[in-house]
Amino acid sequence: MINPMELTGKRILVTGASSGIGQNTGILLSKLGAELVLVARNNERLQETLSMLNGEAHASVSFDLSNIDDIKDMMDYICMDKKLDGVVYSAGIAPIVPVPSINYNKMLEIMTVNYFAFMEIVKLFSKRKYSNGGSIVAVSSVSSYAGWRGASLYCGSKAAIDGSIRALAIELSNKGIRVNSVVPSNIKTKMLSDVTQYAGEEELDVITARQPLGLGNPDDVANAIAFLLSDAARFITGSSLVVDGGYLAQ
Ligand SMILES: NC(=O)c1ccc[n+]([C@@H]2O[C@H](COP(=O)([O-])OP(=O)(O)OC[C@H]3O[C@@H](n4cnc5c(N)ncnc54)[C@H](OP(=O)(O)O)[C@@H]3O)[C@@H](O)[C@H]2O)c1
């Protein structure tokens, strides 16, 4: 049977692979035949993800993506023997920062993990030393398009992603690199429980009511990511694929 989302022979870097969307994406991509390199800070949880993957030859690298200057060393290590064919950038943080609490350090913290590190990885991936082309998928958010209280920095970091992928898609097309994002709404992960813990449990009901199809599962996003990575999406670049259970349709 033909599987248009087959990823056999593709080596894919997944950041944020220790939890939530990144973890579920890693598991799905391995079932589709990909060889994975998993990145996040928490090594114990990375090993957990590794143990859930199908197939052999996967690897993990415990790395803090806020160390921008060391990302090149990380990529050199990852690509020592073999290049990459794709990147999933799912690492992200969503601290609540009300306007009076905004300061440069908080801006830098959020932008570094959610956006700057993504751009640094894209830059390196586009060099022949690290890939011969491929597909890049960033995990953005409906927060790129719709605001919520305390999220001005988070929303800005996600809008930066969606702004950049369009320009990157144009600039990197001649290198055979496609660049897209997925745009999830509220998905049942640790990040959502952290946010609702802060805002109160009743906030979860409010959030759920705003999504016609209810809360999403990490697999709902992983499926969209796998599609964008695969050759089934070979004519899609510079797109932001909304995976939101109808949140933005209203
Ligand atoms: N859940 C939602 O409702 C939702 C909605 C829209 C968009 N998103 C986006 O989806 C992505 C994944 O989020 P999630 O919901 O799966 O959250 P999650 O379960 O909290 O996962 C976040 C991941 O990011 C990694 N990470 C955070 N800071 C890092 C750093 N400095 N260096 C390396 N890795 C780092 C974490 O790993 P370590 O802690 O091990 O480093 C973890 O693997 C994020 O970009 C988020 O903004 C989520």
PDBQT file of the ligand as one rigid body, heavy atoms in Angstrom, charges set to zero:
ROOT
HETATM    1  N1  LIG A 301       0.245  23.077  24.280  1.00  0.00    +0.000 N 
HETATM    2  C1  LIG A 301      -0.365  24.044  23.650  1.00  0.00    +0.000 C 
HETATM    3  O1  LIG A 301      -1.538  24.357  23.947  1.00  0.00    +0.000 OA
HETATM    4  C2  LIG A 301       0.323  24.772  22.521  1.00  0.00    +0.000 A 
HETATM    5  C3  LIG A 301      -0.449  25.583  21.684  1.00  0.00    +0.000 A 
HETATM    6  C4  LIG A 301       0.165  26.258  20.642  1.00  0.00    +0.000 A 
HETATM    7  C5  LIG A 301       1.531  26.138  20.443  1.00  0.00    +0.000 A 
HETATM    8  N2  LIG A 301       2.269  25.364  21.283  1.00  0.00    +0.000 N 
HETATM    9  C6  LIG A 301       3.708  25.283  21.015  1.00  0.00    +0.000 C 
HETATM   10  O2  LIG A 301       4.074  23.944  20.873  1.00  0.00    +0.000 OA
HETATM   11  C7  LIG A 301       5.449  23.782  21.205  1.00  0.00    +0.000 C 
HETATM   12  C8  LIG A 301       5.592  22.581  22.124  1.00  0.00    +0.000 C 
HETATM   13  O3  LIG A 301       4.905  22.880  23.340  1.00  0.00    +0.000 OA
HETATM   14  P1  LIG A 301       4.196  21.750  24.225  1.00  0.00    +0.000 P 
HETATM   15  O4  LIG A 301       2.787  22.127  24.378  1.00  0.00    +0.000 OA
HETATM   16  O5  LIG A 301       4.580  20.413  23.697  1.00  0.00    +0.000 OA
HETATM   17  O6  LIG A 301       4.893  22.071  25.612  1.00  0.00    +0.000 OA
HETATM   18  P2  LIG A 301       5.798  21.222  26.597  1.00  0.00    +0.000 P 
HETATM   19  O7  LIG A 301       5.194  19.892  26.829  1.00  0.00    +0.000 OA
HETATM   20  O8  LIG A 301       6.043  22.120  27.752  1.00  0.00    +0.000 OA
HETATM   21  O9  LIG A 301       7.146  21.037  25.754  1.00  0.00    +0.000 OA
HETATM   22  C9  LIG A 301       8.050  22.082  25.548  1.00  0.00    +0.000 C 
HETATM   23  C10 LIG A 301       9.362  21.486  25.059  1.00  0.00    +0.000 C 
HETATM   24  O10 LIG A 301      10.287  22.549  24.855  1.00  0.00    +0.000 OA
HETATM   25  C11 LIG A 301      11.542  22.167  25.444  1.00  0.00    +0.000 C 
HETATM   26  N3  LIG A 301      12.292  23.349  25.845  1.00  0.00    +0.000 N 
HETATM   27  C12 LIG A 301      11.861  24.421  26.572  1.00  0.00    +0.000 A 
HETATM   28  N4  LIG A 301      12.867  25.272  26.794  1.00  0.00    +0.000 NA
HETATM   29  C13 LIG A 301      13.979  24.741  26.192  1.00  0.00    +0.000 A 
HETATM   30  C14 LIG A 301      15.325  25.150  26.081  1.00  0.00    +0.000 A 
HETATM   31  N5  LIG A 301      15.789  26.272  26.641  1.00  0.00    +0.000 N 
HETATM   32  N6  LIG A 301      16.179  24.350  25.385  1.00  0.00    +0.000 NA
HETATM   33  C15 LIG A 301      15.747  23.195  24.830  1.00  0.00    +0.000 A 
HETATM   34  N7  LIG A 301      14.497  22.758  24.906  1.00  0.00    +0.000 NA
HETATM   35  C16 LIG A 301      13.619  23.515  25.572  1.00  0.00    +0.000 A 
HETATM   36  C17 LIG A 301      11.123  21.322  26.662  1.00  0.00    +0.000 C 
HETATM   37  O11 LIG A 301      12.158  20.448  27.030  1.00  0.00    +0.000 OA
HETATM   38  P3  LIG A 301      13.081  20.554  28.344  1.00  0.00    +0.000 P 
HETATM   39  O12 LIG A 301      12.248  21.135  29.445  1.00  0.00    +0.000 OA
HETATM   40  O13 LIG A 301      13.512  19.148  28.571  1.00  0.00    +0.000 OA
HETATM   41  O14 LIG A 301      14.197  21.429  27.919  1.00  0.00    +0.000 OA
HETATM   42  C18 LIG A 301       9.968  20.522  26.064  1.00  0.00    +0.000 C 
HETATM   43  O15 LIG A 301      10.465  19.388  25.396  1.00  0.00    +0.000 OA
HETATM   44  C19 LIG A 301       5.893  25.110  21.825  1.00  0.00    +0.000 C 
HETATM   45  O16 LIG A 301       6.618  25.842  20.886  1.00  0.00    +0.000 OA
HETATM   46  C20 LIG A 301       4.573  25.811  22.141  1.00  0.00    +0.000 C 
HETATM   47  O17 LIG A 301       4.713  27.202  22.116  1.00  0.00    +0.000 OA
HETATM   48  C21 LIG A 301       1.698  24.682  22.306  1.00  0.00    +0.000 A 
ENDROOT
TORSDOF 0
